[in-house]
Structure formats: structure tokens, C-alpha cells
Amino acid sequence: MTPRKVLLIEDGDSRRKATTKELKRMGYAVVGASGGREGLRVLGEERPDIVLLDVGMPEADVTRALELIRSVSGVPVVMLTVRESERELGERIEGILRRTTVGRRDGLTGLGNHLAFHEHLDARFADGSTGMELSVVMIDLDDFKAVNERHGHPAGDDALKDVARVILRHLRLEEEAFRVGGDEFAIVVEGLAEAGIAVAERVRRALGGQLRGRMLPTMSAGVAASPSDAAAKDDLLEKARAALHLAKTRGRNAVVGHMRSPEPDASGVEKFTEITSAGL
């Protein structure tokens, strides 16, 4: 069986050599780079399965390397810290690779697919860690059907790939994107609803500002958080989809966050906080 290929971006020669030795001992094929631009070149030449990016590099270099990688590829990126043991690092790599193997990665955009999205959430909720805070952003492109009808399906495919690249460019560390349906995307964000809404709004604004010979579709998004909105995965997704539905019915090109009613004996009517394109 061909070993999985790891691209290691680390600016220190001695640490890069030591980490390469550890990774090879774990059974991975390793290619190295000393910075973001070299990493981008190696990424194109070697087509690795995963990228390890050392957070010990200067912050500007880490940020730039991440931006460069996400501008051209959906390859998963793991932030490498000095505190991790070999076992912990191996578990992180294997967990991500399981979600990005054939059958778990969308062939068009390179993002994780519907199965990978649910496996990712299942793993987070199965972990059972107390104090876990995460939010889910459900995204639906507005009037995407019109793109296919007016310009043909190849143009629609190009638009989906462009949307995926925009999403990846505007994610931060520990935020992961998926294509969960035809023109539907999802983002899992560390933190509560405010964090999810901020991510969704960054992406919404970015899509509105893209010109590649044509405007990309706008997007509507719904956000829900755990544990504040829901304690179980299915409930969380239901809340996020309800918020998305509201964003679509209220005019589209909007972000709507679910907000749990503070009254335990309320009428059962769900409450939402809305951010629309108006005034932004």
C-alpha cells in the first residue's frame, strides 16, 4: 500500500529533520519546505495528502503560508505544535485523513463531502468533552439554478469551485469547510454563535466582492451553536437549517443566527438574530 504523503512546512532545519524522522517512523512519505512560497511550489509538484504547518514560525509567515495553500487547494492543513507527542500527532493526522479519503472528499471542489461533514460532527459530539463550544454554518447559494440554465453546467461547476476557494481563503485556524450538497456548503467553527456568524459574514461579503468575468452567486447562511442552541448534533443541524430557511425567505444574501429563547416555558416559537446585506 502506498504511504500517505505529508508536506511539512517548517523554517527550522533541525526541527524539520527531527519531525520528518518521526513522521517516517509512523509510516508516512514526507516532503519538506522551509516556508509558504516553497511549500506552495512543493504542493503543486508533489500533491500531498495533508500539510503540516509549524505554528512556531513567525505569525505573519504562518498566516501567509495558510493563505497561499488555501488559495489554490483544498488539501487539509494541520497546525503543528511543539507540545504534541508523536502519538497525539499521529492521531490528528489519521483522523483528518480518514475524513479526506476517497468517498469523503468532494471531487469537484476538494472539500470534505456530506459523509465527511457528519463524521466530523459525530466525532466532536462523541468526544463528550465538557465545555465544548462549536457552531455550524449552513450555506446555500442564491439562485444557483440560474447559473446552470443561463451559462451551462460547466460554468456552474466553475462557480462552485470558485465559491469553495473563496470559502477556504476566508477561514481561520480550526475552521473546516465541507460541500454537503449540490450548491450547499457547511462550515464547522470553534466557538459559539458569534464566532459562526462572523465566519459566515466574512464569506458572504467576500462572495459579493468577487469578479471573475462574472459575479459569483450570493449566499444565504444559517448559524446555530452548541451547547447554547442545542446539545445534540441532530438538533444543532435542525436549528442551523431553520435559520438558513429564514435567511432565504427574508430576501437572501443574508446571515441568520438561531438564538435559544431565554424563557424555558415560552410558546415554543424559535428566536433568531439576523444580519442582512442592508447597511453592511
N, C-alpha and C positions, 0 to 999 in steps of 0.2 A: 504494500500500500504506500503510495506517495506521501511523504510527510507534508503537513500543512506548513505554508511559508509565512514567516513573520518578518516584517520590516521594522527594524529597531532604529529609532531616531534619537541619538544621544551625542551631545557635543564633547563629552569627555572620553578620550581614547581608552583609558584604563577601565572605566566603568562600562563602556560599551563592550570591551573584550570580555569582562567578567560576566556581564549579563548574557552575552552571546554564548559563552560556555555553559551557563545554566540552562538556557533555552535548548541548546543542542542536546544536553544531557536529558532533557524532558522529551526529546524526540522531534523537535521542530527543525525545519530548514530555516536558516537565519540570513538575512541580508541587512547590512548596516548603512547608516547615513549620519553625517555629523551635524545636519541642520535641515531646515524646512525646504530650501531650494534643492539641495541634493536629494532629500527624501522624495520630493516631487518627481525628479528625474528617475530615481530608482523605482518609484511606484509605477511609472509608465513602462519601464523596461521589464520589471520582474513580476508584476501583477500579484502582489502578496495577498494572502487570505485575511490578514489582520495587520494593523500598525500599532507598535508600542511607542508612545511618545513620552520622553522623560520630563517630568514636571520640575526637575532640578535645574533645567536650563533657565536662562533669564526669561521672565514672564512675557516680554514682548516677542521673544523667539518662539515660545510655546504657542502663543496666540496666533502668530503669523503662520507657523507650520500647520496648525489646525485649520486655519482659513484656506491655505493653499490646497491641502488634501481634500477638504470638503467642497472646494470649488470645482473639482474635476472628477471626484469618485465618491461612491457610497460605501467604500471599504470601511469596516468598523475600526475605531480608534480606541485604544486602551491607554489611560494615563498611568505611567509607571512611577511609583514612589519608592523611596529607599526603605520605607517601613515594612514593605511586604516581604513575607517569606517566600521561598521557592514554591511551597505548596499553595499558598494563597494566590500567587501569580498564576500558577498553572490552572487553578480552579476558575479564576476570572477568564482566562483565555479560552478554556474549554467551554465555559458557559456561553460566551459570546459566539464561538464557532458553531456550537450546536444550533444557535438561532440563525446562523447565516449559511448553513449547508444547503445543498440542493433541496428544494421543497420548502425552504424557509426564507428564500430571498427572491424578491420580485425581479423577473428577468428584464423588464423594461427600464426601471429606474435604479436598480441596485439596492433599494431599501429592503428592510425586512418586510415580509408579507403578512397576510392575515393570521396565518398559523404562528409565525414568529411573535407577532404582537400579543396574542393570547398566551403563548408560552411565557413570554416575558412578564406579563402581569400575574399569571399563575405563580411563577417563581417568587415574585415580590410578596404576594399575599401568603403563600405557603411558608415563607421565611418566618412569619409570625413575630418579627422584631417589634418590640414595643416602641411607640413613638414614631413609627414610620409615617412620613408625610410625603405624599406624591399626588400629582394632579395629572389628569388625562385631557388632552386637547383633541377633539374630533373635528376634522376639517372636511368640508365638501366644496368643490369648485362650483362657482356660479355659472349657469348657462353653458356648461361644458359641451352639452349635446350640440349646441350651435356651431362649435368649432369643427366638429366632425362633419356636420351637414354642409357647412359653407366651404371648408377647405380640404375635406377628406380625412380619412383615418390616419395616414402618415403624419399630417400636420397635427392631429390630435395627440399622437404618440410623442411627437417632438415637444408639444406643450407640456405633457405630463413629465417628461424628462427635465424640462426647464424648471417646472414647479418644484420637482424633487431637489434640484440643485439649489434653488433659492432657499428652500427649507433648510437644507444642510448648512448653507453658508450662514444662516442666522440662528443656529443652535449653539449652545454653550456646553461646557463640560457636564457630563452626567445627564444630558438630554438626548433622547433617542427617537428617531422618526421611522414610520412604517407607512407603506401603501397597503391599505386594508380592503380596497375595492377598486372599481373602475376609475373614478375620479375622487376617491375618498382617501384621506391620509389621517394618520394619528401621531401624536407626539406624547411621550411619557416624560414628565418633568419632575425633578426633585423639588419638593416644597408644596405649599398649599395653593389655593385657587389664585391668589395674587400672582404667584410665580407662573402658573399656567397661562393666565390672562396676558401677562407681559410677553411671554413667548409667542402666543397666538397673535398678539397685536404687532410684534416685530415682523412676523412673517406676512401678515396682512398688508402692512404698509409697504414691505419690500415688493410683494407681488404687484401692488398698484403702481410702483415706480419702474417696473421692468419694461424695456422696449427692445425687442429682438426682431425688428422688422414688422412686429405686430404686438399688440398688447396681450399679455397673458391674462387668463381668466382671473377675476377677483375671487375671493373665498369668503365663506361663512364658517364660523367656528363656535363650538360649544365646549365649555370647560367645567369639569367637576373635580373635587378633591377628596382624598381620603386622609384622615378619618372624619373631617368636618362635614362632608356631604354624605358619605356612605362608608360603611366599614367593610363591605364585601365587594369583590370585583364586579359581579353582575350588576349590583345596584349602582356602583360607580359609573359603569358604562351607560346604564339606563339614564342616569342624571345628565351625563355629558351629551347623550343623543337628544334628550329633551331640550337642553339648552341650544344645541345646534338647530333643531327644528324651529325654535323660536327665532333664532337669527335669520333663518331662511324666510319665515313668514313675515318678518318685520322689515323686509326690504333688501336683505342680503348685504354682502360686503360689510359684515359686522362680526363682532366677537361678543358672545353672551356667556356669562358665567352663572352656574347654578349656585344658589345660596340657600342653605338649610334654614327653614323657618325657626326662629328662636322660641316660639311658643309650642311646647310639647303637645298641647291639646288643640292646636289650631285646626282650621277646617280641612286641612289636607291639601290646600292649594299651594303649589310649589312657588317659591320666590326666585327671582333671577336678578342679577345685576348686568346691565347692558352697556357695552361700549360700541358705538356705531362709527361709521366713517364721518359723520357730521362733526365739523369743528376740529377734526384731527389733522 
